[in-house]
Amino acid sequence: MDIAQNLSPPQRLAVAYARRDLREALSLLLEFDNRLMALASKGQESLIMQLRLAWWREQLEKNSDTRPIGEPLLARLSACENPEGLVPGMQSLVDAWELIVSADGDAESPAIVAANKARADVVFGSYAFWSTGDRISTEAFDTAGDCWARGSLGLPAYAGKAEILPGLKPLNLLWLAYTSDRNATGLAGFRIFVRMGLHALTGR
């Protein structure tokens, strides 16, 4: 399966700049989040979406040799060198999207806030921990993760200004993609592109 088809351009750029041994893990987390986002965006009844999320939760609880072989994401998960490090994060993503589905479109509900924090903890927190061996807990880190999580849902970022995270270029590229409206065009869209390109090349 072509990974590029399952990631947005900013996500592909982030994965490309990830540490080589962490690219597949980061890609899987982002692709799985995208899959759940698509599931929640189909306009189906909440009960149907809940059942689909329950299916994913059930598959993640299984041993790798008993998961469906026809599901590419599960097959790649089972083929990872350390799938145990990914499964808890993917389970947390299922929980987060269950909260989003239950929020029933209320973008500022406590459920959405909690879900976006959980998504940021999984994607940003996991990659940072894999890269540095530490659980980073700073205002700048939390703000960057929140900017990505809210932006990926089309929500405006909070007023807090995100800062470049030293040594975490893939995560910087993810949140930089949402420093303005994700549907920005013209000069605004070009500025986002230039800002991401500059950081990719120089780290600034």
N, C-alpha and C positions, 0 to 999 in steps of 0.2 A: 504493500500500500504506500502511495506517495504521501509522505508526511506533510509536505507543503500544502496539500489540499485540505488538511485538517487544522491548519494554523493560519492566523491572519498575518499580513506582512510584518507588523511589528513583532509578533510572536516568533516568526521565522528568524528575524534578525536577532532577537534575544537568544534563541537557541543556538544560533550560529556562533555567538560570542560567549556562550557558556563554556565552562571548562570541559574539555573533550570527554572525560569520563562521567560527566554529569548531564550531557546533552540529552540522552535518551530519557533519563528520569524527569528532567524539566519538561521535555516535550510531552511525555505521558501525562503529567499533571495538567498542563495547559490544554492538551487535546481532550482530556476527560472533562475538564471544566467546560470546554466548548460544547462537548456532547450533551452534558446536562443542561447547559444554557439553551441549546437547540430544543431539547425535550420540553423545557419549561416555556418555550416560545411558540409552541405549535397551536395554541389556542384551544387545547383540549379541555375537557372537564378536569377539575382539580383531582377528582378521584382517580382518573386514568393516569394522570401524571404521577400521583402518589404510588400507584401500582408499578409503574415503570421504574421509579426510584427504588422501590422495594426490591425489584428484580436485581438491580445493580448491587444493592446492599447484600442480597443473598449470594450473588456470585463472588463478591469480594471476601465473603466469610468462608468460602470453600477452599480446600487445598488446590494448589495449582493444577494437579493432574485430574481434577474432577470438574474444572470449569469448562464451559462450552468452547470447543476448538474453533468454531466458526466466527467468533467475535474477535476481530483484529486487536482491539485494545487489550482484551484479557490475555490473548496469546502473547502479545509483546510484554505485558506485565509478568507473565509466568517465565518468560525468557530472560528477564533482567537478572543480573548477577545478585542483586540484593532486593528482591521483590518485597521482603518483609518491611523494608524501610519506606516503601511506597504505599502499601495497602492501608495503613492507618490514615495517611493523608487523603487517599481517595475516598475512604469511608467518611472522613470529615467533610469532604466536598459533597457527598450525597446528603449528609445531614444539613449542610448549608443550603443546598438547593431545595430541600424539603421545606425549610423555613421560608425561602423566597416564594415557593408555590403557595404556601399557606397564607402569605401576606396579602394575596389576592389584589395585587396591583398598587398597594399603598407604598410608594417609594420611600417614604420617610418613617415607616413603622419600625418599632424596636426589632421586629423579626428581620427586616432587611439590614439594619445596622449590624445586628449580631451575625447574620449570614456573611456579610461582606468582610467583617473582621475575621471570621473563620476561614474564608477563602484566601484572604491575605496571609493569614498565619500558615496556611498550607503551602501556597506557592512561594511567597517571599520567605517565610520562616524556614521552610524545608531547604530551599536552595542556599540560604545564608548559612544554615547549620552544616550542610554538606560541604560547603566551601571553606568555612572557617573553624568548624568544630564548636562554635559558640551559639547560644540562643541570644540573638540581638534584640534588645528592648530599649530603643531610644525613640524620642519624639519624631526625629527625622525618618527613621525606619518605618514607624507606624503610619506616619503621614503618607509616605511613598506607597505603602501597601494599600492604604485606604484610597488613594488617588487612582491606583490601578483597578481596584475592585469596583468602586463606584463608576469609574469611567467606562469599564467594560459593560456595565448595565445601561449606559447612556445617561447616568446621573451626574450632575455637576459635582466637582470636588468641593470639599469643605474649604473654608477660608485659609486654613493653615497652609503655608508654603512648603512644598516638598523640596528637599535638598539632595544633591548628588550623594549617593552612598559609596564611600571609598571601597574599591576592590570588588564591587558587585555590579559590573557593567550590564549583565543581562537583566537584572531587576530595574536598573535605571532606565533601560530602553523600554521596558514594559510601562512604567509610570509616565515616562516622557511622552508616550503616545497619547496620553489623555490630559496633557496640560492645557488643552483647549477642547472645545466641543469635538466629539469624535467624528462628526459629519462636516467638520470645517472644510471649506473650499477656498480657492483663491489664495490671497496672501496669508491668511491664517493657517490654512493647511500647509502651504509652502514653508512657513516658519517652523511648524512642527517637524516636517521632513528634514529641514536643515539642522534643527537642534538635535534630532536623533542621529543624523549622520555625523555631526561634529563630535558628539559624545562617543559614537562608535569608533571614530578614528583617533581621537585624542584623549578620551576619558574625562573630558571637562564638561 
